[in-house]
């Protein structure tokens, strides 16, 4: 496993069995005879290329790969060839996906490609020619012989006299079924990678303990699920199986019922395996989550800092508490949609005075409180009730958390016009009230969008002010979606006072609408 490069395994591939191939009028240049660098499904490659802004995908241009996927369409090309389109990730308005394979005029597989039906699963070897977004194209393609069975052509191929015809509906191979601990133990002990290659790209059914279950940080409305495997050489990092469920998954209702420590069964395509992490693509929840979780009744109440330090110092005690409900009181160290997409973090100080960084309690908050939790500033006193999750080197995780306030949110709300007017009238008094570079303060700033301008590292949202210094916030592009000049906007931001040239009020934060529901006050 340690020597493995990031590689993938192809799905079972099908081509038009027995389909007639017309002899080409002119032989094209032969495809490269090089061996594939690796094999993968189009879906897996799209997922990989989607990361790092496409930088990873560009490294694979020029590599010979074997890809497999479902036929999306076959269209005629101007040169007399055929263009094969394979489905992968669903494309978005800003990011294409899938795989395009041009077969030039005279290619020996042209007739077979032309006969492929939408939905057929095929396997193609070729050289990655370009990567755009998550999508990629192949050149010098070779349509590989069938490795499975099923209808792939629009019509039956010619029958050969005396030849035994294949079973049109062969029995599907049984899906391997095992526990996550058993599979990860086998993979950990496999020094040759043969076992990994046996499973890669194939559907497996796994039963294991829930490590985490919560809202996806990569797709709005999606869900992320992790199952624990066996222990690794690093006690901080056990093996795990991770999967993503799309917003339209029929399993979402049951996924929301899952808690840390629950035992569930899932099915999916065994995909990327790097270090101790293995992904399952196209996952489905076979069993688990049929009943809502039990009410959160704490078995223990503690100060957040003392509790975190206790568990980090005593791992056996931490393991015994996993899945138990606790109530922690403490101070928020962070809560926002950018860096704390799952909820908030509670400050727990340093383990040793000389440490550079503090430890914390990372709290995954229930969906109906999430937008309210993001309103909280660092320093806010809260009470959190949740189930104890895994302890890591610098944090203890709590999941399924509900949050209560121990004091009202201290953040003031000010309009952009009022903020500018205050700094124009008396910069010193405005800095004392709203903050500056030496004493930052958190504010809710409201106003009307004047302009939305793309920048190198995000999008700048300028807010209308009558005159004087401008008010502008640089955010991730996703936060500016749908915002246009004239729209109302609300920021949760740190005020850093006037710029040195006094032409702008500096803000750092996020676009954040008001919460739909308020957090309750602790009794």
VEXDREN-2710 file (C-alpha; in Angstrom, 1 decimal):
% VEXDREN-2710
k/r/px/py/pz
1/UNK/0.0/0.0/0.0
2/UNK/2.8/2.4/0.8
3/UNK/4.3/2.1/-2.6
4/UNK/1.1/2.7/-4.4
5/UNK/0.8/5.6/-6.8
6/UNK/-2.6/7.3/-7.0
7/UNK/-4.2/4.8/-9.4
8/UNK/-7.7/3.6/-10.1
9/UNK/-9.3/0.5/-11.6
10/UNK/-11.6/0.4/-14.5
11/UNK/-15.2/-0.8/-14.3
12/UNK/-16.3/-3.8/-16.3
13/UNK/-16.4/-2.8/-20.0
14/UNK/-18.6/-3.9/-22.8
15/UNK/-18.5/-3.5/-26.6
16/UNK/-20.7/-4.6/-29.4
17/UNK/-20.2/-8.4/-29.4
18/UNK/-20.1/-9.7/-32.9
19/UNK/-20.8/-6.3/-34.5
20/UNK/-19.5/-6.1/-38.1
21/UNK/-16.4/-4.0/-38.7
22/UNK/-16.1/-2.5/-42.1
23/UNK/-12.6/-2.5/-43.6
24/UNK/-11.2/1.0/-43.7
25/UNK/-10.4/2.6/-47.1
26/UNK/-7.2/3.9/-45.6
27/UNK/-5.4/2.8/-42.5
28/UNK/-4.9/5.5/-40.0
29/UNK/-1.6/5.8/-38.0
30/UNK/-1.5/3.0/-35.5
31/UNK/-2.5/3.8/-31.9
32/UNK/0.3/3.9/-29.4
33/UNK/1.2/0.4/-28.1
34/UNK/2.2/1.8/-24.7
35/UNK/0.8/0.2/-21.6
36/UNK/-1.7/2.2/-19.7
37/UNK/-0.4/4.2/-16.8
38/UNK/-3.5/3.2/-14.9
39/UNK/-7.2/2.3/-15.4
40/UNK/-10.2/4.2/-14.0
41/UNK/-13.8/5.0/-14.6
42/UNK/-14.7/8.3/-16.2
43/UNK/-16.5/9.2/-13.0
44/UNK/-13.4/8.6/-10.9
45/UNK/-11.2/10.7/-13.2
46/UNK/-13.7/13.5/-13.3
47/UNK/-13.7/13.6/-9.5
48/UNK/-9.9/13.7/-9.3
49/UNK/-9.6/16.4/-12.0
50/UNK/-12.3/18.5/-10.3
51/UNK/-9.9/19.1/-7.3
52/UNK/-7.2/21.7/-7.1
53/UNK/-8.7/23.9/-9.8
54/UNK/-7.7/21.5/-12.5
55/UNK/-4.0/21.7/-11.6
56/UNK/-3.9/17.9/-10.9
57/UNK/-5.6/17.1/-14.2
58/UNK/-2.9/18.9/-16.3
59/UNK/-0.3/16.6/-14.8
60/UNK/-2.0/13.7/-16.5
61/UNK/-2.0/15.2/-20.0
62/UNK/0.1/12.9/-22.3
63/UNK/-0.4/9.8/-20.1
64/UNK/-1.9/6.6/-21.7
65/UNK/-4.9/5.4/-19.6
66/UNK/-7.7/2.9/-19.9
67/UNK/-11.1/4.5/-19.1
68/UNK/-14.5/2.9/-18.8
69/UNK/-17.9/4.5/-18.6
70/UNK/-21.4/4.7/-20.0
71/UNK/-22.0/6.0/-23.5
72/UNK/-23.7/9.4/-23.4
73/UNK/-23.9/9.9/-27.2
74/UNK/-22.2/9.0/-30.5
75/UNK/-22.1/11.8/-33.1
76/UNK/-20.8/12.1/-36.6
77/UNK/-17.6/14.2/-37.0
78/UNK/-17.0/16.5/-40.0
79/UNK/-14.0/14.4/-41.1
80/UNK/-16.2/11.3/-41.5
81/UNK/-15.3/9.9/-38.1
82/UNK/-17.3/9.4/-35.0
83/UNK/-17.1/11.2/-31.6
84/UNK/-17.8/9.1/-28.5
85/UNK/-19.0/10.9/-25.4
86/UNK/-18.9/9.1/-22.1
87/UNK/-20.8/10.2/-19.0
88/UNK/-19.0/11.0/-15.7
89/UNK/-19.8/13.6/-13.1
90/UNK/-22.9/15.8/-13.8
91/UNK/-21.6/18.9/-15.6
92/UNK/-22.4/22.4/-14.2
93/UNK/-22.8/25.7/-16.1
94/UNK/-19.2/26.6/-15.2
95/UNK/-17.5/23.2/-15.2
96/UNK/-17.8/20.6/-18.0
97/UNK/-17.4/16.9/-17.1
98/UNK/-17.3/13.5/-18.8
99/UNK/-14.9/12.2/-21.5
100/UNK/-14.8/12.9/-25.2
101/UNK/-13.1/10.4/-27.5
102/UNK/-12.8/11.3/-31.2
103/UNK/-12.4/8.3/-33.6
104/UNK/-11.1/9.6/-36.9
105/UNK/-12.2/8.6/-40.4
106/UNK/-10.8/5.2/-41.3
107/UNK/-10.4/4.0/-37.7
108/UNK/-10.8/0.2/-37.6
109/UNK/-13.4/0.4/-34.8
110/UNK/-15.5/3.1/-36.5
111/UNK/-18.4/0.8/-37.2
112/UNK/-18.4/-0.6/-33.7
113/UNK/-18.4/2.9/-32.2
114/UNK/-21.2/4.0/-34.5
115/UNK/-23.3/1.1/-33.3
116/UNK/-23.0/1.8/-29.6
117/UNK/-26.2/2.6/-27.8
118/UNK/-26.6/5.3/-25.1
119/UNK/-26.2/3.7/-21.7
120/UNK/-23.8/1.0/-22.9
121/UNK/-20.7/0.5/-20.8
122/UNK/-17.5/0.6/-22.8
123/UNK/-13.7/0.6/-22.2
124/UNK/-11.3/2.7/-24.2
125/UNK/-7.5/3.0/-24.1
126/UNK/-6.0/6.3/-25.2
127/UNK/-3.7/9.2/-24.4
128/UNK/-5.1/12.1/-22.4
129/UNK/-5.1/15.0/-24.8
130/UNK/-6.6/17.8/-22.7
131/UNK/-8.3/18.5/-19.4
132/UNK/-10.9/21.2/-19.0
133/UNK/-12.6/21.5/-15.6
134/UNK/-13.4/17.9/-14.7
135/UNK/-13.7/16.9/-18.4
136/UNK/-11.0/15.3/-20.5
137/UNK/-10.4/14.1/-24.1
138/UNK/-8.5/11.1/-25.4
139/UNK/-6.5/10.8/-28.6
140/UNK/-5.2/7.7/-30.4
141/UNK/-8.1/5.7/-29.0
142/UNK/-8.4/1.9/-28.9
143/UNK/-11.8/0.4/-28.3
144/UNK/-11.0/-2.6/-26.2
145/UNK/-12.6/-6.1/-26.5
146/UNK/-15.6/-6.9/-24.3
147/UNK/-14.7/-7.8/-20.7
148/UNK/-18.3/-8.2/-19.6
149/UNK/-21.7/-8.8/-21.1
150/UNK/-24.9/-6.9/-22.0
151/UNK/-26.5/-5.1/-24.9
152/UNK/-24.1/-2.4/-26.2
153/UNK/-25.1/-2.0/-29.9
154/UNK/-28.4/-0.7/-31.4
155/UNK/-28.9/-4.1/-33.3
156/UNK/-27.7/-7.7/-33.1
157/UNK/-24.5/-8.5/-34.9
158/UNK/-24.4/-11.2/-37.6
159/UNK/-24.6/-14.8/-36.5
160/UNK/-21.7/-17.0/-37.6
161/UNK/-22.8/-20.5/-38.7
162/UNK/-22.0/-23.1/-36.1
163/UNK/-20.7/-20.5/-33.6
164/UNK/-22.0/-20.7/-30.1
165/UNK/-24.0/-17.5/-29.3
166/UNK/-23.2/-15.8/-26.0
167/UNK/-25.9/-15.8/-23.3
168/UNK/-27.7/-12.5/-23.8
169/UNK/-28.3/-12.2/-20.1
170/UNK/-25.4/-13.8/-18.2
171/UNK/-25.5/-14.0/-14.5
172/UNK/-23.9/-11.1/-12.7
173/UNK/-20.9/-11.8/-10.5
174/UNK/-21.7/-11.8/-6.8
175/UNK/-20.9/-8.6/-5.0
176/UNK/-18.1/-9.0/-2.4
177/UNK/-19.5/-8.6/1.1
178/UNK/-17.4/-8.0/4.2
179/UNK/-16.8/-5.6/7.1
180/UNK/-14.8/-2.4/6.8
181/UNK/-12.3/-3.7/9.4
182/UNK/-11.8/-7.0/7.5
183/UNK/-11.2/-5.3/4.2
184/UNK/-8.9/-2.5/5.5
185/UNK/-6.9/-5.1/7.4
186/UNK/-6.4/-7.1/4.2
187/UNK/-5.4/-4.0/2.3
188/UNK/-3.0/-2.9/5.0
189/UNK/-1.3/-6.2/5.0
190/UNK/-1.2/-6.5/1.2
191/UNK/2.5/-5.8/0.2
192/UNK/2.0/-6.5/-3.5
193/UNK/-1.1/-4.4/-4.3
194/UNK/-2.7/-7.5/-5.9
195/UNK/-5.6/-7.5/-3.4
196/UNK/-6.2/-3.8/-3.9
197/UNK/-6.4/-4.3/-7.7
198/UNK/-8.8/-7.2/-7.2
199/UNK/-11.4/-4.8/-5.7
200/UNK/-10.6/-1.6/-7.5
201/UNK/-13.4/-0.4/-9.7
202/UNK/-15.8/-3.1/-8.6
203/UNK/-18.9/-2.9/-6.4
204/UNK/-18.5/-4.0/-2.8
205/UNK/-20.8/-4.2/0.1
206/UNK/-19.3/-3.1/3.4
207/UNK/-20.6/-3.1/7.0
208/UNK/-18.9/-0.9/9.5
209/UNK/-19.1/1.7/12.3
210/UNK/-20.0/5.3/11.5
211/UNK/-17.0/7.6/12.0
212/UNK/-18.9/10.7/10.9
213/UNK/-22.2/11.5/9.1
214/UNK/-22.9/15.1/8.1
215/UNK/-23.6/17.7/5.5
216/UNK/-21.2/17.7/2.6
217/UNK/-18.6/20.5/2.5
218/UNK/-18.2/20.1/-1.3
219/UNK/-21.8/20.1/-2.6
220/UNK/-24.7/22.0/-1.3
221/UNK/-27.4/19.6/-0.2
222/UNK/-25.1/16.6/-0.4
223/UNK/-24.1/14.3/2.5
224/UNK/-20.8/12.9/3.6
225/UNK/-20.4/9.5/5.4
226/UNK/-17.3/7.9/6.8
227/UNK/-16.9/4.4/8.2
228/UNK/-14.1/3.2/10.4
229/UNK/-11.7/0.5/9.3
230/UNK/-8.8/-1.1/11.2
231/UNK/-6.0/0.6/13.1
232/UNK/-3.0/1.9/11.1
233/UNK/0.6/2.3/12.1
234/UNK/-0.4/5.8/13.3
235/UNK/-2.9/5.6/16.2
236/UNK/-4.2/9.0/15.3
237/UNK/-5.3/7.9/11.8
238/UNK/-7.3/4.7/11.5
239/UNK/-8.2/3.4/8.1
240/UNK/-11.5/4.7/6.9
241/UNK/-14.0/4.4/4.0
242/UNK/-15.4/7.7/2.8
243/UNK/-18.4/8.4/0.5
244/UNK/-20.5/11.2/-0.8
245/UNK/-24.2/11.2/-1.4
246/UNK/-25.7/13.7/-3.9
247/UNK/-28.6/16.0/-2.9
248/UNK/-31.1/13.8/-4.8
249/UNK/-30.1/10.6/-3.1
250/UNK/-33.1/8.6/-1.8
251/UNK/-30.9/7.8/1.3
252/UNK/-30.7/11.3/2.7
253/UNK/-33.5/10.9/5.3
254/UNK/-31.9/7.8/6.8
255/UNK/-28.4/9.3/6.6
256/UNK/-29.6/12.2/8.8
257/UNK/-30.6/9.7/11.4
258/UNK/-27.1/8.2/11.7
259/UNK/-24.9/8.9/14.7
260/UNK/-21.2/8.1/15.5
261/UNK/-20.9/4.5/16.5
262/UNK/-24.0/3.2/14.6
263/UNK/-23.4/0.1/12.5
264/UNK/-24.5/0.4/8.9
265/UNK/-24.2/-1.4/5.5
266/UNK/-23.4/0.4/2.3
267/UNK/-22.7/-0.5/-1.4
268/UNK/-20.5/1.4/-3.8
269/UNK/-17.7/1.3/-6.3
270/UNK/-14.3/0.7/-4.7
271/UNK/-12.4/3.7/-5.9
272/UNK/-9.4/5.9/-5.0
273/UNK/-7.2/4.5/-2.2
274/UNK/-4.5/6.7/-0.8
275/UNK/-2.8/6.0/2.5
276/UNK/-5.5/5.1/5.1
277/UNK/-8.4/6.5/3.1
278/UNK/-10.4/4.6/0.5
279/UNK/-13.4/6.2/-1.3
280/UNK/-16.6/4.5/-2.5
281/UNK/-18.2/6.1/-5.6
282/UNK/-22.0/5.9/-6.2
283/UNK/-22.6/4.8/-2.7
284/UNK/-26.0/3.6/-1.5
285/UNK/-27.1/3.0/2.1
286/UNK/-28.3/-0.6/2.3
287/UNK/-29.2/-0.7/6.0
288/UNK/-29.0/1.7/8.9
289/UNK/-30.7/5.0/9.9
290/UNK/-34.2/3.5/9.8
291/UNK/-35.0/5.1/13.2
292/UNK/-34.3/8.7/14.3
293/UNK/-31.5/9.0/16.9
294/UNK/-32.3/8.8/20.6
295/UNK/-32.8/12.2/22.4
296/UNK/-29.6/13.9/23.5
297/UNK/-29.5/13.2/27.2
298/UNK/-26.0/14.0/28.6
299/UNK/-24.3/11.5/30.7
300/UNK/-21.8/14.1/31.7
301/UNK/-21.5/17.9/31.8
302/UNK/-18.0/19.5/31.6
303/UNK/-16.0/22.6/30.8
304/UNK/-14.9/22.3/27.1
305/UNK/-11.2/23.1/27.8
306/UNK/-10.9/20.6/30.6
307/UNK/-12.8/17.9/28.8
308/UNK/-10.7/18.2/25.6
309/UNK/-7.4/18.1/27.5
310/UNK/-8.6/15.1/29.5
311/UNK/-9.5/13.0/26.5
312/UNK/-6.4/13.9/24.5
313/UNK/-4.3/12.8/27.5
314/UNK/-6.2/9.6/28.0
315/UNK/-7.0/7.8/24.8
316/UNK/-8.5/4.7/26.3
317/UNK/-11.0/6.9/28.3
318/UNK/-11.7/8.8/25.1
319/UNK/-12.5/5.5/23.2
320/UNK/-14.9/4.5/26.0
321/UNK/-16.8/7.8/25.7
322/UNK/-17.3/7.5/21.9
323/UNK/-21.0/7.7/21.0
324/UNK/-21.9/9.0/24.5
325/UNK/-23.8/12.3/24.9
326/UNK/-22.0/15.1/26.8
327/UNK/-22.8/18.7/27.4
328/UNK/-19.8/21.2/27.1
329/UNK/-19.8/24.8/28.1
330/UNK/-17.1/27.0/26.5
331/UNK/-16.1/29.8/24.2
332/UNK/-16.4/29.8/20.4
333/UNK/-13.1/29.9/18.6
334/UNK/-14.6/29.9/15.2
335/UNK/-18.0/29.6/13.4
336/UNK/-18.5/30.5/9.7
337/UNK/-19.5/28.8/6.4
338/UNK/-16.0/29.0/5.0
339/UNK/-13.8/27.3/7.6
340/UNK/-16.4/25.7/9.8
341/UNK/-18.9/24.4/7.3
342/UNK/-20.1/21.7/9.7
343/UNK/-20.7/24.0/12.7
344/UNK/-18.3/25.6/15.2
345/UNK/-15.2/25.0/17.3
346/UNK/-14.8/25.5/21.0
347/UNK/-11.5/26.8/22.4
348/UNK/-9.5/24.5/24.6
349/UNK/-6.2/26.3/25.0
350/UNK/-2.7/24.8/24.6
351/UNK/-1.7/21.4/25.9
352/UNK/1.7/22.8/26.8
353/UNK/2.7/26.5/27.2
354/UNK/5.3/26.2/24.5
355/UNK/2.9/24.8/21.9
356/UNK/2.3/27.0/18.9
357/UNK/-1.3/26.0/18.4
358/UNK/-4.3/25.5/20.6
359/UNK/-6.5/22.4/20.8
360/UNK/-10.3/22.5/20.4
361/UNK/-13.6/20.7/20.4
362/UNK/-14.9/20.5/16.8
363/UNK/-18.7/20.4/16.9
364/UNK/-20.8/19.1/14.0
365/UNK/-24.1/20.9/14.4
366/UNK/-27.6/19.7/13.4
367/UNK/-28.9/21.1/10.1
368/UNK/-31.7/23.2/11.6
369/UNK/-29.2/25.2/13.7
370/UNK/-26.3/25.6/11.3
371/UNK/-27.2/29.0/9.8
372/UNK/-27.8/30.4/13.3
373/UNK/-24.5/29.0/14.6
374/UNK/-22.6/30.7/11.8
375/UNK/-23.8/34.1/13.2
376/UNK/-21.7/33.6/16.3
377/UNK/-18.4/35.5/16.8
378/UNK/-15.2/34.2/18.4
379/UNK/-15.5/34.6/22.1
380/UNK/-19.2/33.9/22.3
381/UNK/-20.1/31.8/25.3
382/UNK/-22.2/28.7/24.5
383/UNK/-23.4/25.3/25.7
384/UNK/-23.1/22.4/23.3
385/UNK/-24.8/19.0/23.7
386/UNK/-23.6/16.3/21.3
387/UNK/-22.2/12.8/20.9
388/UNK/-18.5/12.2/21.4
389/UNK/-16.7/11.3/18.2
390/UNK/-13.1/10.5/17.4
391/UNK/-10.2/12.1/19.3
392/UNK/-7.4/13.4/17.1
393/UNK/-4.0/14.9/17.8
394/UNK/-5.3/18.4/18.3
395/UNK/-9.1/18.1/18.7
396/UNK/-12.0/16.1/20.1
397/UNK/-15.0/15.7/17.7
398/UNK/-18.6/16.0/18.8
399/UNK/-21.4/15.2/16.3
400/UNK/-25.2/15.7/16.1
401/UNK/-24.7/18.8/18.3
402/UNK/-27.3/21.2/19.5
403/UNK/-26.2/24.7/20.7
404/UNK/-27.6/27.1/23.3
405/UNK/-26.4/30.6/24.1
406/UNK/-25.1/31.5/27.5
407/UNK/-25.2/35.2/26.6
408/UNK/-26.7/37.3/23.8
409/UNK/-24.7/37.6/20.6
410/UNK/-22.6/40.8/21.2
411/UNK/-22.2/41.7/17.5
412/UNK/-23.7/45.0/16.5
413/UNK/-25.4/45.6/13.2
414/UNK/-24.5/48.7/11.2
415/UNK/-25.2/49.9/7.7
416/UNK/-22.3/50.5/5.3
417/UNK/-23.4/54.2/5.1
418/UNK/-23.3/54.5/8.9
419/UNK/-19.9/52.9/9.1
420/UNK/-18.4/55.3/6.5
421/UNK/-20.0/58.3/8.1
422/UNK/-18.6/57.4/11.5
423/UNK/-15.0/57.1/10.2
424/UNK/-15.4/60.3/8.3
425/UNK/-16.7/62.2/11.3
426/UNK/-14.2/60.9/13.9
427/UNK/-11.8/58.1/12.9
428/UNK/-10.5/57.6/16.4
429/UNK/-14.0/57.2/17.9
430/UNK/-15.2/55.0/15.0
431/UNK/-12.1/52.8/15.5
432/UNK/-12.9/52.4/19.2
433/UNK/-16.6/51.5/18.4
434/UNK/-16.2/49.4/15.3
435/UNK/-12.6/48.3/15.3
436/UNK/-9.3/48.9/13.5
437/UNK/-6.1/47.1/12.6
438/UNK/-4.9/47.1/16.2
439/UNK/-8.2/46.0/17.8
440/UNK/-10.5/44.2/15.3
441/UNK/-14.2/43.9/16.1
442/UNK/-16.9/41.7/14.6
443/UNK/-19.8/43.4/12.9
444/UNK/-22.9/42.7/10.8
445/UNK/-22.7/45.1/7.9
446/UNK/-25.8/45.6/5.7
447/UNK/-26.2/47.6/2.5
448/UNK/-27.0/47.6/-1.2
449/UNK/-24.6/46.0/-3.7
450/UNK/-22.9/48.6/-5.9
451/UNK/-20.8/46.1/-7.9
452/UNK/-19.6/42.5/-8.0
453/UNK/-16.1/42.3/-9.5
454/UNK/-14.1/39.1/-10.1
455/UNK/-10.5/39.3/-8.7
456/UNK/-7.5/37.0/-8.8
457/UNK/-8.3/35.4/-5.4
458/UNK/-12.1/35.7/-5.3
459/UNK/-14.9/38.2/-5.9
460/UNK/-15.0/41.7/-4.5
461/UNK/-18.5/42.9/-3.4
462/UNK/-18.7/46.7/-3.2
463/UNK/-21.6/48.3/-1.2
464/UNK/-23.2/51.6/-2.0
465/UNK/-22.3/54.5/0.2
466/UNK/-23.2/58.2/-0.3
467/UNK/-19.7/59.5/-0.4
468/UNK/-16.2/59.0/1.1
469/UNK/-14.3/55.7/1.7
470/UNK/-15.7/52.7/-0.1
471/UNK/-16.9/49.5/1.7
472/UNK/-15.8/46.3/-0.1
473/UNK/-15.5/42.7/0.9
474/UNK/-13.5/40.0/-0.9
475/UNK/-15.2/36.6/-0.7
476/UNK/-15.1/33.2/-2.4
477/UNK/-16.9/33.1/-5.7
478/UNK/-19.6/30.8/-4.4
479/UNK/-20.7/33.4/-1.9
480/UNK/-21.3/35.9/-4.7
481/UNK/-23.6/33.6/-6.7
482/UNK/-26.8/35.4/-7.6
483/UNK/-25.6/38.8/-6.3
484/UNK/-26.1/41.7/-8.6
485/UNK/-25.9/45.5/-8.3
486/UNK/-29.0/46.7/-6.4
487/UNK/-29.4/43.6/-4.3
488/UNK/-29.5/43.7/-0.5
489/UNK/-26.5/42.2/1.1
490/UNK/-25.4/41.4/4.7
491/UNK/-21.8/40.7/5.8
492/UNK/-20.5/39.0/8.9
493/UNK/-17.1/40.6/9.0
494/UNK/-14.2/41.9/11.1
495/UNK/-13.7/45.6/10.8
496/UNK/-10.0/46.6/10.4
497/UNK/-10.5/50.4/10.2
498/UNK/-9.5/52.7/7.4
499/UNK/-6.8/51.9/4.9
500/UNK/-3.6/53.9/5.1
501/UNK/-4.7/56.2/2.3
502/UNK/-8.2/56.5/3.9
503/UNK/-10.0/55.5/0.7
504/UNK/-11.7/52.4/2.1
505/UNK/-13.0/50.7/5.3
506/UNK/-11.3/47.3/5.5
507/UNK/-13.5/44.3/6.1
508/UNK/-12.7/40.6/6.3
509/UNK/-15.5/38.0/6.5
510/UNK/-18.4/36.4/4.7
511/UNK/-21.7/37.1/3.0
512/UNK/-24.1/35.8/5.6
513/UNK/-27.9/36.2/5.5
514/UNK/-29.8/36.4/8.8
515/UNK/-30.6/33.0/10.4
516/UNK/-34.0/31.5/9.8
517/UNK/-34.3/30.5/13.5
518/UNK/-32.6/31.9/16.6
519/UNK/-30.6/29.8/19.0
520/UNK/-32.2/29.3/22.4
521/UNK/-30.7/30.7/25.6
522/UNK/-29.4/28.2/28.0
523/UNK/-31.5/27.7/31.1
END
